[in-house]
Amino acid sequence: MRTGRETAARPAGAQSRSAAARPAQSRPAAGTTGPLARTRFATWAPRRRTHLLCVACAGLLVLFSTTGMYPLHPEWIGHQVAGGLGVALVSVWPLGGGALSLLASGVFQVVARGAVGPVLPALGPWLCASVLLSRGFNRVVAYGLAALNVALEYVTFQLSARPSYESEFYVMLGGAGCFFLIIAELMRHPRRQADAVADRYREDLERQRLLVVSELHDTVVRDLTRAVMTAEQSRLAQPGAALARDLSALTASVRTAVEQLRGSLRAMSDAGGASGLDVLASSAPRPLAEVVDEARLILAGRGIALEAVGLEALDADTVPPGVHQQLVRVLSELVSNTARYAAPGGARLVVGTDGRSLRAVVSNAVPAAGPGESDAPVLPGLGLTGARRRVESLGGAFDVARAQGRWTVSLSVPLPRKAMP
């Protein structure tokens, strides 16, 4: 596993760059949030002709409402213009237009005291509520706008003590408003479905991207690292051999290539924010027993003993093939980390299952903390990050800790109930 020095050697700006890049996939589309948003949909937005059509409709409503007023009250024209302005503004600023329309309707109701005649002031909030619905805004806001308008109409009409038959005018406006809301709901549904399809598509792309990152790290990087370690062992075993210089140059070149590949994979991993991985990988991993035997040989050359207990638990009937494959990849990565970074003091791999979950613990000694270093856990590298993603994709828990001079990684994965005996 990585020591504190290995992790601390990462560029200081890497974490800040990844933090800036990660929200790119998870953030809502620009212009769909906040009080100035024109729509809440990521796949649909109003265009210029939509705004022009809304302005034209608002102008016609002001004209018809004014000419249909009998008797004509010139002092009420300003209220109708304000209501029309709210309807026109709702296309470019739905929340602001709805608020202005409700304000115009409320002021008119108070001033006119429930007068019957002008259509626009009382109808404007209904129209604005339908626009809010059709553009994906919260239903509470949209229906609340219409409900407040109805409450204002009712209160002012009751306080005005006008004849009861004139209430039919407001009933008619309410019926028209309900019709607008129904049309808005019919428009909202397919737009919401289009957003859901787009979200699933982005999630699938993100899942495949992370799968590619993990596959490259667990195959190409692993095999190159293995080749470097084998060449380095051969060079150290025969330092005077004719190929010693060539092996040294080879290992230096491959180490550089591995570090470059690790950097590219880390950048790819940090570019998004989703954390899902397909349960099945594109190719079968190496048998875990083979990885453990290879790690034993490497660690034995440094005087470190690796103890492996309970590997047969992975072959139990309670472990489905897909879960088995992912766990083998995770444990192989942890064992490979141990072979590369363990310090003298012993290493241990323990695997166990109770039929309901499978648990594993990998631990090894690390070099003593130097001056200014602490024993606190540090940020894991790309391999541990990929291992965590695999475990969490199976619904499990993954924990990395450093304490008392040892690295310890523990994981637990639930097993499907249908697989239980």
VENHUUR-V966138 format. One record per backbone hydrogen bond with DSSP energy under -1.0 kcal/mol. NH is the residue of the N-H (numbers start at 0). CO is the residue of the C=O. E is the energy in kcal/mol with one decimal. If there is no record, write none. Layout:
BEGIN
NH CO E
NH CO E
END
This chain:
BEGIN
6 2 -2.0
7 3 -2.4
8 4 -1.1
9 6 -1.6
13 10 -1.4
16 12 -2.4
17 13 -2.5
18 14 -2.4
19 15 -1.6
20 16 -1.8
21 17 -2.7
23 20 -1.7
26 22 -2.4
31 28 -1.5
36 33 -1.3
39 134 -2.9
50 46 -1.8
51 47 -2.6
52 48 -2.4
53 49 -1.9
54 50 -2.3
55 51 -2.5
56 52 -2.4
57 53 -2.3
58 54 -2.4
59 55 -2.3
60 56 -2.2
61 57 -2.2
62 58 -2.2
63 59 -2.9
64 60 -2.5
65 61 -2.1
66 62 -2.6
67 63 -1.9
68 65 -1.0
75 72 -2.2
76 73 -1.2
79 75 -1.6
80 76 -2.5
81 77 -2.1
82 78 -2.2
83 79 -2.6
84 80 -2.4
85 81 -1.9
86 82 -1.8
87 83 -2.3
88 84 -2.5
89 85 -1.2
92 88 -2.5
96 92 -3.3
97 93 -2.4
98 94 -2.1
99 95 -2.4
100 96 -2.4
101 97 -2.3
102 98 -2.3
103 99 -2.6
104 100 -2.3
105 101 -2.6
106 102 -2.7
107 103 -2.1
108 104 -2.4
109 105 -2.1
110 106 -2.7
111 107 -3.3
112 108 -1.2
122 118 -1.9
123 119 -2.8
126 122 -1.9
127 123 -2.5
128 124 -2.4
129 125 -2.0
130 126 -1.8
131 127 -2.3
132 128 -2.1
133 129 -2.5
134 130 -1.2
135 132 -1.7
136 131 -2.3
141 137 -2.1
142 138 -3.0
143 139 -1.8
144 140 -1.9
145 141 -1.6
146 142 -2.5
147 143 -2.6
148 144 -1.7
149 145 -2.2
150 146 -2.4
151 147 -2.3
152 148 -2.2
153 149 -2.6
154 150 -2.5
155 151 -2.4
156 152 -2.2
157 153 -2.3
158 154 -2.2
159 155 -1.3
165 162 -1.2
166 163 -1.8
167 164 -1.4
168 165 -1.3
170 166 -1.9
171 167 -2.3
172 168 -1.9
173 169 -2.5
174 170 -2.2
175 171 -2.3
176 172 -2.5
177 173 -2.4
178 174 -1.8
179 175 -2.0
180 176 -2.0
181 177 -2.0
182 178 -2.1
183 179 -2.2
184 180 -2.3
185 181 -2.1
186 182 -1.7
187 183 -2.3
188 184 -1.8
190 186 -1.1
191 187 -2.5
192 188 -2.2
193 189 -2.2
194 190 -1.9
195 191 -2.1
196 192 -2.4
197 193 -2.1
198 194 -2.3
199 195 -2.3
200 196 -2.1
201 197 -2.3
202 198 -2.3
203 199 -2.4
204 200 -2.2
205 201 -2.5
206 202 -2.5
207 203 -2.4
208 204 -2.3
209 205 -2.3
210 206 -2.0
211 207 -2.3
212 208 -2.1
213 209 -2.4
214 210 -2.7
215 211 -2.6
216 212 -2.2
217 213 -2.7
218 214 -1.2
220 215 -2.0
222 218 -2.6
223 219 -2.5
224 220 -2.4
225 221 -2.3
226 222 -2.2
227 223 -2.3
228 224 -2.4
229 225 -2.3
230 226 -2.5
231 227 -2.5
232 228 -2.1
233 229 -2.1
234 230 -2.1
235 231 -2.3
236 232 -2.1
237 233 -1.5
240 237 -1.6
243 240 -1.3
246 242 -3.0
247 243 -2.2
248 244 -2.4
249 245 -2.6
250 246 -2.8
251 247 -2.1
252 248 -2.2
253 249 -2.7
254 250 -2.6
255 251 -1.8
256 252 -2.1
257 253 -2.8
258 254 -2.5
259 255 -2.2
260 256 -2.4
261 257 -2.9
262 258 -2.3
263 259 -2.2
264 260 -2.7
265 261 -2.7
266 262 -2.1
267 263 -2.3
268 264 -2.6
269 265 -2.2
290 286 -1.7
291 287 -2.6
292 288 -2.4
293 289 -2.2
294 290 -2.2
295 291 -2.4
296 292 -1.9
297 293 -1.9
298 294 -2.9
299 295 -2.7
300 296 -1.3
301 298 -1.4
302 299 -1.5
303 298 -2.6
306 346 -2.2
308 348 -3.0
312 309 -1.7
313 310 -1.6
314 311 -1.2
315 312 -1.2
318 315 -1.6
323 319 -2.8
324 320 -2.4
325 321 -1.9
326 322 -2.6
327 323 -2.3
328 324 -1.7
329 325 -2.3
330 326 -3.0
331 327 -2.3
332 328 -2.0
333 329 -2.1
334 330 -2.6
335 331 -2.5
336 332 -2.3
337 333 -2.0
338 334 -2.3
339 335 -1.6
340 336 -2.7
341 337 -2.1
342 364 -2.7
346 304 -2.2
347 362 -2.6
348 306 -3.0
349 360 -2.5
350 308 -2.5
351 358 -2.7
353 356 -1.5
357 412 -2.8
358 351 -3.1
359 410 -2.2
360 349 -2.4
361 408 -2.7
362 347 -2.3
363 406 -1.9
364 345 -1.1
365 404 -2.2
372 369 -2.2
384 380 -2.1
385 381 -2.7
386 382 -2.1
387 383 -2.6
388 384 -2.1
389 385 -2.1
390 386 -2.4
391 387 -2.9
392 388 -2.1
394 391 -1.6
395 390 -2.3
396 411 -2.4
398 409 -2.7
400 407 -2.3
402 405 -2.1
405 402 -1.2
406 363 -2.9
407 400 -2.8
408 361 -3.1
409 398 -2.3
410 359 -2.5
411 396 -2.2
412 357 -2.7
414 355 -2.8
418 415 -1.1
419 416 -1.6
END
